[in-house]
Structures are given as C-alpha cells and as structure tokens.
Amino acid sequence: MTSSRPAQAAGIIAQQIREIAPSGKDSARPPVGESSATPFLPDLCGVTGIAALVLMGELLALVLVLSTDGLNPFNWQRLGLVSLTILWVILPSAALLCRLRPFLARRSHKVAAAISYACLLGVLAVVLGVQHWWLADMAGQAIDYWSLLANMLVGAICAGVVLRYAYLQQQLHNQQQAELGARIEALQSRIRPHFLFNSMNSLASLIAVDAERAEKLVEDLSALFRASLADSKLVPLAQEIQLAKRYLEIEALRLGERLQSEWQLDNLPEHAELPSMLLQPLLENAVLHGIARRREGGTIQIEIRQNVIGSAPRELLLSIQNPVAVSETDESRNAHVGNGMAMENIRQRLSAFYGNRFRFSAGAHDGERGKEYRVELRLPLKTGQSLKPAYGTEREEAAP
C-alpha cells in the first residue's frame, strides 16, 4: 500500500516555495502599504535642518548689509533688522514645508517645485508686507510700494536659489541611499550553492521516511530565503537569533551529533536591531571551515550581550567561537581564514549601516579546547532601550 505522506510533504514543499517571496514573520521587508516615494526636499523638521537654514539666513543677511552699507562703519542695526526679517521668513517656511514634505514626495518634481516656491513667496509677501506697514506706521508715512517690490524681488531670487540648493542636496542624498541600498542587497543576497544542494539532498531523503521533519526543513529554508530576498534593513535581534537557529537546525541534519551549539544570551536590549542576515554567514563560516573539517565535530559558542555605560546600553557585543582542525599544512591550517571574501562582505555591510561606529575582529587563537577561531562584533545601540531578563546559557545538540 502506497503511503500518502510523501505526497503531502511534496505539496507542503510547493506551497512553501510559492510563499518565499511575500513578507512574513521572518521577513525584513517593510510593512505592506509603506510609502516608497522619494522625498523632494530635505527634512526641515529636525534640529540639523533648521540650524542649516538659520546659518544660511544669517550669511545672507550679512551679504545684504555689506552690499548696502559697506564695512566701515558697519551697520549693526540694519544687520539686526535684516536678520530678523529673514528669520521670520525662514522659520514659518520651514514649518510649512515640513508639513508638506510627504505630500510633495508623491507629486512630480515640477508640481512639487511650484508648490514649494509658491509657499515661500506667500510667506515672504506676508512678512515683508507686515514689516513695511509697521515701518510706515511708525514713521507716519505711506507704504513705499517700490521698496516693497524691490525687497520682494530680492527675496524671491534668494528663495529660489535656496530652494534649488535644498532640492539638489536631497536628490544627491536620494541617489546615495539608492546606491547604498543596492550595494547592501548585493552583499546580503548570497547563500552558498553547496548549502542549498546539501539541504535539498537532506530534504529528498527525509520526504519518504519523516514527513514532519521534511516539513520543518522546508519552513526553515523558506525563512532563510525570505530573509535573503527581503529588502536590506535593520531587523529585531530576536528575529535574527531565531533565523540563525534555523540555519543551525538545517546543518544539523547533515552533520548530526558532530554539530552542537551553545548560546549565551545575557540581558539583551528589548528593541535592539542589527542588519538582517548578519549571524547566518558568520555561523556558516564556523560550520564550513570549523566543525565540518573535524572528524569529531565540535561546539559553536555564540555569546550576545550588551555593554552598559551608566544606565543605558551603548553597545551590542557579539562573539562566535568554534574549534578548527589542526593540520601541519598551511593550506589546511588557514582554511578558516582563507574565506576572506565572506569576512570582507560582512565588513562592507556593517560599514554601510554603521559607518565607522562598529568594531569587527576575527582570528585564530589557542583556547581551552585547542585551536579555536573567534569572531567579535561591537555594534552601537540606541540609548533608552529597555532590557529583557537574562536568557542564561542554552545548549543545543544536533539530533542524529
């Protein structure tokens, strides 16, 4: 009598493969419906944007005063009045454009430029109109409309130049972000063909004898491929740990009791994030160049903890250590170090995400279990993150 379990497992495999692309609980893609429009102008809601605008306004005021009254004697009173006028134009304009920024991002560049410039001219007209009316009222004279028109023209020209500069700066930033995203995705989307072939062979051997384990293997592979194909971004630490454990479970099907892992997770920050698919290639190196080359196998030690300075976590400390095979030939002795491409890949991804705010080291040393290879990472953490209770030590052994 023919069993239906292999057929059921095959159906599960087909379903899991079809579901690799959509986002799920292991996916690093942004939520459905999240806007992908590129901003038209820089973010004027933050302190940095406002400070840059104020500095440009003060420089413009200084240029206008120098061009009108000269340097000797310097007219400080006029500088104060011009600076006040410019600030009254800059600050409301920045607040208005800040509110309109999501709206402008969804419009064509011509429409967005017209709306932005119209807003600037509207604020400029109101401020200059109130200023000339107040000065005329203080002097008991009629408003000098020619002077008002001249100031409007000067203000319109300056507003156009500043708006153009802000637009070019944002477009340069958008281009850099797009190139950086493409670079990170190219570095992330790399799963070794041998790992895929070995997993498929393990799957083929399990379908007929253990459909439940075959189904679990398909789910683990789907999670790995989903994370590999997802958009590159920072993901929760708990999600990355779970993905790494799934990878080790897949490798355990091939290596059996030779592969063991020991997790040391102490007081992890609750909202800590790190680049997606960061732990998997590090563990892959440990398995491929360490455990798999030893007849007796070994234990991979993974330690993740935080470095607390004062009352807030500052760094996420991560280390992966595994025994390596000892051989008298330089080629075998340096086998783990020889895969420099993977390590350089990880360094480039970390540099793209963190700049120079991370620390990465890797090398072989003599440990308690003999020759060992250790990888250490120090990643910056945001301040003000709450802490989870200590996880303690977790030891996992591969099922035969």
Number of C-alpha atoms within 10 A of each C-alpha: 3 5 8 10 15 18 13 13 22 18 13 17 20 11 12 18 16 11 14 21 17 12 18 14 10 18 23 24 21 14 10 8 6 8 11 9 12 15 20 25 25 19 18 21 15 10 10 11 13 17 12 11 19 17 11 15 22 18 12 16 22 18 13 17 21 15 10 11 12 12 10 7 7 12 14 11 10 16 18 15 14 19 21 15 17 21 18 16 23 21 16 16 21 19 13 17 23 18 14 16 19 16 14 22 17 16 15 10 14 9 12 19 19 11 16 22 19 13 18 23 20 13 19 24 19 12 18 20 16 12 15 17 17 13 14 14 12 9 10 9 10 11 16 12 11 9 11 17 14 11 15 17 13 13 19 18 12 14 18 17 12 15 17 15 13 17 18 15 15 18 17 12 14 16 13 12 12 13 12 16 17 14 15 23 18 13 17 23 16 15 14 10 9 9 14 12 11 15 19 15 12 17 23 14 13 19 20 16 12 14 20 13 15 23 21 15 23 23 18 21 22 20 24 22 19 23 27 22 20 23 19 26 17 17 20 15 19 16 17 23 18 12 23 21 19 20 21 23 23 22 21 19 20 18 19 16 16 19 25 21 19 17 19 18 19 17 16 23 24 14 16 21 20 22 22 24 25 18 21 20 20 18 23 20 18 24 26 14 23 24 24 20 18 15 9 11 21 21 22 25 20 22 17 19 19 23 17 13 9 7 8 17 22 19 22 22 17 19 20 21 24 26 28 28 21 15 11 7 9 9 11 16 16 16 17 21 18 13 12 10 10 17 19 12 17 22 15 16 23 22 15 15 18 15 10 9 12 16 15 15 12 15 12 18 13 10 13 8 11 12 15 18 22 19 19 16 18 19 19 20 20 14 13 12 15 13 16 12 11 12 12 10 13 12 13 16 16 18 14 11
